Structure formats: C-alpha cells, structure tokens
Amino acid sequence: MADGLKVACILGDDFEDSEFRKPYDALKKEGYSITIIGAQAGQEISGKKGQE
C-alpha cells in the first residue's frame, strides 16, 4: 500500500478519458492520494468522450 503518498494528475481540456481513468483507478486502489490539477484554477475540464 502507498499510505500517505500523493500523486498529482495534470490535465487539460479534451484529455483522453481512458488514459486518465485507468491509472487513476489503479493508484486509488493502491492507496495513493490523488490531486487533479488543471491549467487554470477553478476551471472545469472534461475528457474528449465526456466520460470524465
């Protein structure tokens, strides 16, 4: 387990949904704390397919 470890995911608008979701789920399962960072504070972003 990765208790106490942190990961930052830097995403821009129209990112590939599965290229974010699969690693995100795997890291969460291992116990990492994940922070999502966008290009601009407070900006809502979405994936190309609109799934994320």
mmCIF file of the N, C-alpha and C atoms, coordinates in Angstrom:
data_MODEL
# 
_entry.id   MODEL 
# 
loop_
_atom_site.group_PDB 
_atom_site.id 
_atom_site.type_symbol 
_atom_site.label_atom_id 
_atom_site.label_alt_id 
_atom_site.label_comp_id 
_atom_site.label_asym_id 
_atom_site.label_entity_id 
_atom_site.label_seq_id 
_atom_site.pdbx_PDB_ins_code 
_atom_site.Cartn_x 
_atom_site.Cartn_y 
_atom_site.Cartn_z 
_atom_site.occupancy 
_atom_site.B_iso_or_equiv 
_atom_site.pdbx_formal_charge 
_atom_site.auth_seq_id 
_atom_site.auth_comp_id 
_atom_site.auth_asym_id 
_atom_site.auth_atom_id 
_atom_site.pdbx_PDB_model_num 
ATOM 1   N N  . MET A 1 1  ? 0.832   -1.196 0.000   1.00 0.00 ? 1  MET A N  1 
ATOM 2   C CA . MET A 1 1  ? 0.000   0.000  0.000   1.00 0.00 ? 1  MET A CA 1 
ATOM 3   C C  . MET A 1 1  ? 0.867   1.247  0.000   1.00 0.00 ? 1  MET A C  1 
ATOM 4   N N  . ALA A 1 2  ? 0.294   2.316  -0.516  1.00 0.00 ? 2  ALA A N  1 
ATOM 5   C CA . ALA A 1 2  ? 1.013   3.581  -0.643  1.00 0.00 ? 2  ALA A CA 1 
ATOM 6   C C  . ALA A 1 2  ? 0.489   4.618  0.340   1.00 0.00 ? 2  ALA A C  1 
ATOM 7   N N  . ASP A 1 3  ? 0.202   4.196  1.545   1.00 0.00 ? 3  ASP A N  1 
ATOM 8   C CA . ASP A 1 3  ? -0.372  5.107  2.531   1.00 0.00 ? 3  ASP A CA 1 
ATOM 9   C C  . ASP A 1 3  ? 0.473   6.357  2.692   1.00 0.00 ? 3  ASP A C  1 
ATOM 10  N N  . GLY A 1 4  ? -0.165  7.512  2.582   1.00 0.00 ? 4  GLY A N  1 
ATOM 11  C CA . GLY A 1 4  ? 0.498   8.780  2.779   1.00 0.00 ? 4  GLY A CA 1 
ATOM 12  C C  . GLY A 1 4  ? 1.170   9.344  1.541   1.00 0.00 ? 4  GLY A C  1 
ATOM 13  N N  . LEU A 1 5  ? 1.260   8.570  0.475   1.00 0.00 ? 5  LEU A N  1 
ATOM 14  C CA . LEU A 1 5  ? 1.892   9.070  -0.741  1.00 0.00 ? 5  LEU A CA 1 
ATOM 15  C C  . LEU A 1 5  ? 0.877   9.814  -1.596  1.00 0.00 ? 5  LEU A C  1 
ATOM 16  N N  . LYS A 1 6  ? 1.362   10.843 -2.284  1.00 0.00 ? 6  LYS A N  1 
ATOM 17  C CA . LYS A 1 6  ? 0.477   11.691 -3.069  1.00 0.00 ? 6  LYS A CA 1 
ATOM 18  C C  . LYS A 1 6  ? 0.909   11.705 -4.530  1.00 0.00 ? 6  LYS A C  1 
ATOM 19  N N  . VAL A 1 7  ? -0.081  11.835 -5.416  1.00 0.00 ? 7  VAL A N  1 
ATOM 20  C CA . VAL A 1 7  ? 0.152   11.926 -6.851  1.00 0.00 ? 7  VAL A CA 1 
ATOM 21  C C  . VAL A 1 7  ? -0.662  13.106 -7.378  1.00 0.00 ? 7  VAL A C  1 
ATOM 22  N N  . ALA A 1 8  ? -0.078  13.871 -8.297  1.00 0.00 ? 8  ALA A N  1 
ATOM 23  C CA . ALA A 1 8  ? -0.796  14.952 -8.961  1.00 0.00 ? 8  ALA A CA 1 
ATOM 24  C C  . ALA A 1 8  ? -1.005  14.564 -10.421 1.00 0.00 ? 8  ALA A C  1 
ATOM 25  N N  . CYS A 1 9  ? -2.222  14.713 -10.900 1.00 0.00 ? 9  CYS A N  1 
ATOM 26  C CA . CYS A 1 9  ? -2.546  14.486 -12.315 1.00 0.00 ? 9  CYS A CA 1 
ATOM 27  C C  . CYS A 1 9  ? -2.819  15.844 -12.935 1.00 0.00 ? 9  CYS A C  1 
ATOM 28  N N  . ILE A 1 10 ? -2.026  16.193 -13.931 1.00 0.00 ? 10 ILE A N  1 
ATOM 29  C CA . ILE A 1 10 ? -2.187  17.473 -14.618 1.00 0.00 ? 10 ILE A CA 1 
ATOM 30  C C  . ILE A 1 10 ? -2.954  17.210 -15.905 1.00 0.00 ? 10 ILE A C  1 
ATOM 31  N N  . LEU A 1 11 ? -4.127  17.830 -16.027 1.00 0.00 ? 11 LEU A N  1 
ATOM 32  C CA . LEU A 1 11 ? -4.997  17.575 -17.169 1.00 0.00 ? 11 LEU A CA 1 
ATOM 33  C C  . LEU A 1 11 ? -5.378  18.869 -17.878 1.00 0.00 ? 11 LEU A C  1 
ATOM 34  N N  . GLY A 1 12 ? -5.515  18.770 -19.173 1.00 0.00 ? 12 GLY A N  1 
ATOM 35  C CA . GLY A 1 12 ? -6.026  19.868 -19.981 1.00 0.00 ? 12 GLY A CA 1 
ATOM 36  C C  . GLY A 1 12 ? -7.360  19.444 -20.573 1.00 0.00 ? 12 GLY A C  1 
ATOM 37  N N  . ASP A 1 13 ? -8.122  20.394 -21.067 1.00 0.00 ? 13 ASP A N  1 
ATOM 38  C CA . ASP A 1 13 ? -9.413  20.091 -21.663 1.00 0.00 ? 13 ASP A CA 1 
ATOM 39  C C  . ASP A 1 13 ? -9.240  19.120 -22.836 1.00 0.00 ? 13 ASP A C  1 
ATOM 40  N N  . ASP A 1 14 ? -10.192 18.254 -23.025 1.00 0.00 ? 14 ASP A N  1 
ATOM 41  C CA . ASP A 1 14 ? -10.192 17.243 -24.087 1.00 0.00 ? 14 ASP A CA 1 
ATOM 42  C C  . ASP A 1 14 ? -9.122  16.169 -23.914 1.00 0.00 ? 14 ASP A C  1 
ATOM 43  N N  . PHE A 1 15 ? -8.763  15.854 -22.657 1.00 0.00 ? 15 PHE A N  1 
ATOM 44  C CA . PHE A 1 15 ? -7.833  14.756 -22.419 1.00 0.00 ? 15 PHE A CA 1 
ATOM 45  C C  . PHE A 1 15 ? -8.502  13.437 -22.801 1.00 0.00 ? 15 PHE A C  1 
ATOM 46  N N  . GLU A 1 16 ? -7.720  12.413 -23.037 1.00 0.00 ? 16 GLU A N  1 
ATOM 47  C CA . GLU A 1 16 ? -8.255  11.090 -23.380 1.00 0.00 ? 16 GLU A CA 1 
ATOM 48  C C  . GLU A 1 16 ? -8.778  10.436 -22.108 1.00 0.00 ? 16 GLU A C  1 
ATOM 49  N N  . ASP A 1 17 ? -10.074 10.201 -22.038 1.00 0.00 ? 17 ASP A N  1 
ATOM 50  C CA . ASP A 1 17 ? -10.734 9.717  -20.814 1.00 0.00 ? 17 ASP A CA 1 
ATOM 51  C C  . ASP A 1 17 ? -10.068 8.466  -20.234 1.00 0.00 ? 17 ASP A C  1 
ATOM 52  N N  . SER A 1 18 ? -9.868  7.441  -21.058 1.00 0.00 ? 18 SER A N  1 
ATOM 53  C CA . SER A 1 18 ? -9.324  6.177  -20.549 1.00 0.00 ? 18 SER A CA 1 
ATOM 54  C C  . SER A 1 18 ? -7.867  6.311  -20.119 1.00 0.00 ? 18 SER A C  1 
ATOM 55  N N  . GLU A 1 19 ? -7.121  7.229  -20.719 1.00 0.00 ? 19 GLU A N  1 
ATOM 56  C CA . GLU A 1 19 ? -5.724  7.418  -20.327 1.00 0.00 ? 19 GLU A CA 1 
ATOM 57  C C  . GLU A 1 19 ? -5.613  8.101  -18.968 1.00 0.00 ? 19 GLU A C  1 
ATOM 58  N N  . PHE A 1 20 ? -6.685  8.698  -18.511 1.00 0.00 ? 20 PHE A N  1 
ATOM 59  C CA . PHE A 1 20 ? -6.738  9.238  -17.154 1.00 0.00 ? 20 PHE A CA 1 
ATOM 60  C C  . PHE A 1 20 ? -7.352  8.226  -16.192 1.00 0.00 ? 20 PHE A C  1 
ATOM 61  N N  . ARG A 1 21 ? -8.482  7.663  -16.541 1.00 0.00 ? 21 ARG A N  1 
ATOM 62  C CA . ARG A 1 21 ? -9.253  6.833  -15.619 1.00 0.00 ? 21 ARG A CA 1 
ATOM 63  C C  . ARG A 1 21 ? -8.529  5.563  -15.192 1.00 0.00 ? 21 ARG A C  1 
ATOM 64  N N  . LYS A 1 22 ? -7.912  4.861  -16.111 1.00 0.00 ? 22 LYS A N  1 
ATOM 65  C CA . LYS A 1 22 ? -7.267  3.584  -15.756 1.00 0.00 ? 22 LYS A CA 1 
ATOM 66  C C  . LYS A 1 22 ? -6.128  3.781  -14.748 1.00 0.00 ? 22 LYS A C  1 
ATOM 67  N N  . PRO A 1 23 ? -5.191  4.694  -14.987 1.00 0.00 ? 23 PRO A N  1 
ATOM 68  C CA . PRO A 1 23 ? -4.153  4.912  -13.973 1.00 0.00 ? 23 PRO A CA 1 
ATOM 69  C C  . PRO A 1 23 ? -4.722  5.477  -12.663 1.00 0.00 ? 23 PRO A C  1 
ATOM 70  N N  . TYR A 1 24 ? -5.709  6.364  -12.777 1.00 0.00 ? 24 TYR A N  1 
ATOM 71  C CA . TYR A 1 24 ? -6.334  6.945  -11.581 1.00 0.00 ? 24 TYR A CA 1 
ATOM 72  C C  . TYR A 1 24 ? -6.913  5.846  -10.693 1.00 0.00 ? 24 TYR A C  1 
ATOM 73  N N  . ASP A 1 25 ? -7.687  4.959  -11.284 1.00 0.00 ? 25 ASP A N  1 
ATOM 74  C CA . ASP A 1 25 ? -8.295  3.865  -10.513 1.00 0.00 ? 25 ASP A CA 1 
ATOM 75  C C  . ASP A 1 25 ? -7.234  2.958  -9.889  1.00 0.00 ? 25 ASP A C  1 
ATOM 76  N N  . ALA A 1 26 ? -6.190  2.650  -10.641 1.00 0.00 ? 26 ALA A N  1 
ATOM 77  C CA . ALA A 1 26 ? -5.124  1.777  -10.127 1.00 0.00 ? 26 ALA A CA 1 
ATOM 78  C C  . ALA A 1 26 ? -4.392  2.434  -8.955  1.00 0.00 ? 26 ALA A C  1 
ATOM 79  N N  . LEU A 1 27 ? -4.099  3.724  -9.077  1.00 0.00 ? 27 LEU A N  1 
ATOM 80  C CA . LEU A 1 27 ? -3.415  4.432  -7.990  1.00 0.00 ? 27 LEU A CA 1 
ATOM 81  C C  . LEU A 1 27 ? -4.294  4.528  -6.749  1.00 0.00 ? 27 LEU A C  1 
ATOM 82  N N  . LYS A 1 28 ? -5.578  4.836  -6.934  1.00 0.00 ? 28 LYS A N  1 
ATOM 83  C CA . LYS A 1 28 ? -6.515  4.903  -5.803  1.00 0.00 ? 28 LYS A CA 1 
ATOM 84  C C  . LYS A 1 28 ? -6.587  3.561  -5.092  1.00 0.00 ? 28 LYS A C  1 
ATOM 85  N N  . LYS A 1 29 ? -6.652  2.490  -5.868  1.00 0.00 ? 29 LYS A N  1 
ATOM 86  C CA . LYS A 1 29 ? -6.730  1.135  -5.303  1.00 0.00 ? 29 LYS A CA 1 
ATOM 87  C C  . LYS A 1 29 ? -5.508  0.829  -4.427  1.00 0.00 ? 29 LYS A C  1 
ATOM 88  N N  . GLU A 1 30 ? -4.358  1.377  -4.800  1.00 0.00 ? 30 GLU A N  1 
ATOM 89  C CA . GLU A 1 30 ? -3.131  1.157  -4.034  1.00 0.00 ? 30 GLU A CA 1 
ATOM 90  C C  . GLU A 1 30 ? -2.993  2.098  -2.846  1.00 0.00 ? 30 GLU A C  1 
ATOM 91  N N  . GLY A 1 31 ? -3.940  3.027  -2.696  1.00 0.00 ? 31 GLY A N  1 
ATOM 92  C CA . GLY A 1 31 ? -3.949  3.899  -1.528  1.00 0.00 ? 31 GLY A CA 1 
ATOM 93  C C  . GLY A 1 31 ? -3.336  5.271  -1.708  1.00 0.00 ? 31 GLY A C  1 
ATOM 94  N N  . TYR A 1 32 ? -3.005  5.655  -2.931  1.00 0.00 ? 32 TYR A N  1 
ATOM 95  C CA . TYR A 1 32 ? -2.450  6.983  -3.170  1.00 0.00 ? 32 TYR A CA 1 
ATOM 96  C C  . TYR A 1 32 ? -3.526  8.049  -3.009  1.00 0.00 ? 32 TYR A C  1 
ATOM 97  N N  . SER A 1 33 ? -3.107  9.216  -2.543  1.00 0.00 ? 33 SER A N  1 
ATOM 98  C CA . SER A 1 33 ? -3.966  10.390 -2.512  1.00 0.00 ? 33 SER A CA 1 
ATOM 99  C C  . SER A 1 33 ? -3.717  11.120 -3.824  1.00 0.00 ? 33 SER A C  1 
ATOM 100 N N  . ILE A 1 34 ? -4.780  11.412 -4.586  1.00 0.00 ? 34 ILE A N  1 
ATOM 101 C CA . ILE A 1 34 ? -4.625  11.981 -5.920  1.00 0.00 ? 34 ILE A CA 1 
ATOM 102 C C  . ILE A 1 34 ? -5.260  13.370 -5.980  1.00 0.00 ? 34 ILE A C  1 
ATOM 103 N N  . THR A 1 35 ? -4.491  14.315 -6.514  1.00 0.00 ? 35 THR A N  1 
ATOM 104 C CA . THR A 1 35 ? -4.968  15.672 -6.731  1.00 0.00 ? 35 THR A CA 1 
ATOM 105 C C  . THR A 1 35 ? -5.004  15.917 -8.235  1.00 0.00 ? 35 THR A C  1 
ATOM 106 N N  . ILE A 1 36 ? -6.121  16.433 -8.720  1.00 0.00 ? 36 ILE A N  1 
ATOM 107 C CA . ILE A 1 36 ? -6.264  16.763 -10.130 1.00 0.00 ? 36 ILE A CA 1 
ATOM 108 C C  . ILE A 1 36 ? -5.941  18.242 -10.305 1.00 0.00 ? 36 ILE A C  1 
ATOM 109 N N  . ILE A 1 37 ? -5.046  18.542 -11.237 1.00 0.00 ? 37 ILE A N  1 
ATOM 110 C CA . ILE A 1 37 ? -4.626  19.918 -11.478 1.00 0.00 ? 37 ILE A CA 1 
ATOM 111 C C  . ILE A 1 37 ? -4.966  20.275 -12.920 1.00 0.00 ? 37 ILE A C  1 
ATOM 112 N N  . GLY A 1 38 ? -5.670  21.371 -13.095 1.00 0.00 ? 38 GLY A N  1 
ATOM 113 C CA . GLY A 1 38 ? -6.000  21.868 -14.424 1.00 0.00 ? 38 GLY A CA 1 
ATOM 114 C C  . GLY A 1 38 ? -5.099  23.035 -14.800 1.00 0.00 ? 38 GLY A C  1 
ATOM 115 N N  . ALA A 1 39 ? -5.234  23.506 -16.009 1.00 0.00 ? 39 ALA A N  1 
ATOM 116 C CA . ALA A 1 39 ? -4.406  24.610 -16.496 1.00 0.00 ? 39 ALA A CA 1 
ATOM 117 C C  . ALA A 1 39 ? -4.739  25.924 -15.792 1.00 0.00 ? 39 ALA A C  1 
ATOM 118 N N  . GLN A 1 40 ? -5.993  26.047 -15.333 1.00 0.00 ? 40 GLN A N  1 
ATOM 119 C CA . GLN A 1 40 ? -6.435  27.295 -14.724 1.00 0.00 ? 40 GLN A CA 1 
ATOM 120 C C  . GLN A 1 40 ? -7.252  26.968 -13.475 1.00 0.00 ? 40 GLN A C  1 
ATOM 121 N N  . ALA A 1 41 ? -6.958  27.628 -12.371 1.00 0.00 ? 41 ALA A N  1 
ATOM 122 C CA . ALA A 1 41 ? -7.660  27.389 -11.108 1.00 0.00 ? 41 ALA A CA 1 
ATOM 123 C C  . ALA A 1 41 ? -9.159  27.582 -11.279 1.00 0.00 ? 41 ALA A C  1 
ATOM 124 N N  . GLY A 1 42 ? -9.920  26.624 -10.780 1.00 0.00 ? 42 GLY A N  1 
ATOM 125 C CA . GLY A 1 42 ? -11.371 26.705 -10.805 1.00 0.00 ? 42 GLY A CA 1 
ATOM 126 C C  . GLY A 1 42 ? -12.020 26.327 -12.119 1.00 0.00 ? 42 GLY A C  1 
ATOM 127 N N  . GLN A 1 43 ? -11.221 26.096 -13.143 1.00 0.00 ? 43 GLN A N  1 
ATOM 128 C CA . GLN A 1 43 ? -11.756 25.744 -14.460 1.00 0.00 ? 43 GLN A CA 1 
ATOM 129 C C  . GLN A 1 43 ? -12.240 24.294 -14.449 1.00 0.00 ? 43 GLN A C  1 
ATOM 130 N N  . GLU A 1 44 ? -13.414 24.061 -14.998 1.00 0.00 ? 44 GLU A N  1 
ATOM 131 C CA . GLU A 1 44 ? -13.928 22.694 -15.134 1.00 0.00 ? 44 GLU A CA 1 
ATOM 132 C C  . GLU A 1 44 ? -13.455 22.136 -16.473 1.00 0.00 ? 44 GLU A C  1 
ATOM 133 N N  . ILE A 1 45 ? -12.868 20.958 -16.442 1.00 0.00 ? 45 ILE A N  1 
ATOM 134 C CA . ILE A 1 45 ? -12.384 20.333 -17.666 1.00 0.00 ? 45 ILE A CA 1 
ATOM 135 C C  . ILE A 1 45 ? -13.105 19.010 -17.896 1.00 0.00 ? 45 ILE A C  1 
ATOM 136 N N  . SER A 1 46 ? -13.108 18.552 -19.118 1.00 0.00 ? 46 SER A N  1 
ATOM 137 C CA . SER A 1 46 ? -13.735 17.262 -19.405 1.00 0.00 ? 46 SER A CA 1 
ATOM 138 C C  . SER A 1 46 ? -12.932 16.536 -20.466 1.00 0.00 ? 46 SER A C  1 
ATOM 139 N N  . GLY A 1 47 ? -13.098 15.218 -20.480 1.00 0.00 ? 47 GLY A N  1 
ATOM 140 C CA . GLY A 1 47 ? -12.400 14.399 -21.454 1.00 0.00 ? 47 GLY A CA 1 
ATOM 141 C C  . GLY A 1 47 ? -13.034 14.477 -22.828 1.00 0.00 ? 47 GLY A C  1 
ATOM 142 N N  . LYS A 1 48 ? -12.316 13.979 -23.820 1.00 0.00 ? 48 LYS A N  1 
ATOM 143 C CA . LYS A 1 48 ? -12.791 14.005 -25.206 1.00 0.00 ? 48 LYS A CA 1 
ATOM 144 C C  . LYS A 1 48 ? -14.140 13.321 -25.370 1.00 0.00 ? 48 LYS A C  1 
ATOM 145 N N  . LYS A 1 49 ? -14.326 12.205 -24.663 1.00 0.00 ? 49 LYS A N  1 
ATOM 146 C CA . LYS A 1 49 ? -15.543 11.421 -24.798 1.00 0.00 ? 49 LYS A CA 1 
ATOM 147 C C  . LYS A 1 49 ? -16.605 11.819 -23.789 1.00 0.00 ? 49 LYS A C  1 
ATOM 148 N N  . GLY A 1 50 ? -16.302 12.782 -22.934 1.00 0.00 ? 50 GLY A N  1 
ATOM 149 C CA . GLY A 1 50 ? -17.266 13.259 -21.963 1.00 0.00 ? 50 GLY A CA 1 
ATOM 150 C C  . GLY A 1 50 ? -17.564 12.289 -20.835 1.00 0.00 ? 50 GLY A C  1 
ATOM 151 N N  . GLN A 1 51 ? -16.715 11.288 -20.643 1.00 0.00 ? 51 GLN A N  1 
ATOM 152 C CA . GLN A 1 51 ? -16.939 10.294 -19.599 1.00 0.00 ? 51 GLN A CA 1 
ATOM 153 C C  . GLN A 1 51 ? -16.320 10.712 -18.273 1.00 0.00 ? 51 GLN A C  1 
ATOM 154 N N  . GLU A 1 52 ? -15.382 11.604 -18.333 1.00 0.00 ? 52 GLU A N  1 
ATOM 155 C CA . GLU A 1 52 ? -14.681 12.055 -17.120 1.00 0.00 ? 52 GLU A CA 1 
ATOM 156 C C  . GLU A 1 52 ? -14.826 13.550 -16.976 1.00 0.00 ? 52 GLU A C  1 
# 
